[in-house]
Amino acid sequence: MLMVVAVLNIIYGIGAISDSTFFVGDAKYIFSDLNTWGWIVTLTGAVQMLVAFGVWARNTLATWAGVAFAGLNAIAQLLMIPAYPFLSLALFSLDVMIIYGLAVHGGHADEEA
């Protein structure tokens, strides 16, 4: 799921950077503008993609980095609600599920052969 959210964030961020007509035009943000939020979401998605490979490799540090970056992305999605509300809420809910999944099942300690 972390990889899915990463790909969606990269696509979503590139659309925001390119001033696409997909987003709400007159949206008011807490700070900055849609272009800045596009860069933030794109960079967060790129890091999430790298972290997803670490989680697949069963790296404990990558698991906790996945929790951290999913939390960061959840906050970013809540701040981007004026741009496209339903997509932001959908990605926020995926981030919450990622945090839960990595926190509960990400330890990899109970692995049986």
C-alpha positions in Angstrom: 0.0 0.0 0.0 2.9 2.3 0.6 4.0 1.9 -3.0 0.5 2.6 -4.3 0.3 5.8 -2.2 3.8 6.8 -3.4 2.8 6.5 -7.1 -0.5 8.4 -6.5 1.4 11.1 -4.7 3.9 11.5 -7.5 1.2 11.7 -10.1 -0.8 14.1 -7.9 2.2 16.2 -7.2 3.2 16.5 -10.9 -0.3 17.6 -11.7 -0.1 20.3 -9.1 3.3 21.5 -10.3 2.2 21.8 -13.9 -0.8 24.0 -13.0 -3.2 21.4 -14.3 -6.9 22.3 -14.6 -7.7 19.1 -12.6 -7.4 21.1 -9.4 -9.7 23.8 -7.9 -8.5 27.1 -9.3 -9.4 29.6 -6.6 -8.5 27.5 -3.6 -7.1 29.2 -0.5 -4.3 27.4 1.4 -3.1 27.8 4.9 0.3 28.8 3.5 1.9 29.0 0.1 0.2 27.9 -3.1 -0.7 24.8 -5.1 2.8 24.7 -6.8 4.6 24.5 -3.5 2.3 21.8 -2.2 2.8 19.9 -5.5 6.6 19.8 -4.8 6.0 18.7 -1.2 3.7 15.9 -2.3 6.0 14.8 -5.1 9.1 14.6 -2.9 7.2 12.8 -0.2 6.0 10.3 -2.8 9.5 9.7 -4.0 10.7 9.0 -0.5 7.8 6.8 0.2 8.7 4.8 -2.9 12.2 4.2 -1.7 10.9 3.3 1.8 8.5 0.8 0.3 11.4 -1.1 -1.2 13.0 -1.1 2.2 9.9 -2.5 3.8 9.8 -5.2 1.2 13.4 -6.0 2.2 12.2 -6.4 5.8 14.3 -3.5 7.1 13.1 -2.4 10.5 14.4 1.2 10.0 12.5 1.4 6.7 9.4 0.2 8.5 9.6 3.1 11.0 10.5 5.5 8.2 7.3 4.3 6.4 5.3 5.2 9.5 6.9 8.6 9.7 6.5 9.5 6.0 2.9 8.2 5.9 2.2 10.5 8.9 3.9 13.4 7.1 1.9 12.7 4.0 -1.3 12.4 6.0 -0.7 15.9 7.3 0.2 17.2 3.8 -3.0 15.7 2.4 -5.2 17.4 5.0 -3.5 20.7 4.1 -4.2 20.1 0.4 -7.9 19.5 0.8 -8.8 22.8 -0.9 -7.1 21.6 -4.1 -9.1 18.4 -4.6 -11.1 17.3 -1.5 -12.1 13.7 -2.3 -8.6 12.6 -3.6 -7.0 14.2 -0.5 -9.3 12.4 1.9 -8.8 9.1 0.0 -5.0 9.4 0.3 -5.3 10.5 3.9 -7.3 7.3 4.7 -4.7 5.2 2.9 -2.0 6.8 5.0 -3.9 6.0 8.2 -4.1 2.3 7.1 -0.4 2.3 6.2 0.5 3.6 9.6 -1.7 1.0 11.3 -0.3 -1.9 9.1 3.3 -0.9 9.6 2.9 -0.3 13.4 1.1 -3.5 14.1 2.6 -6.0 11.5 5.8 -4.2 10.5 8.1 -5.7 13.2 8.8 -8.9 11.3 9.8 -10.7 14.5 7.2 -13.5 14.4 8.4 -14.9 11.1 8.1 -18.7 10.8 10.0 -20.7 8.2 
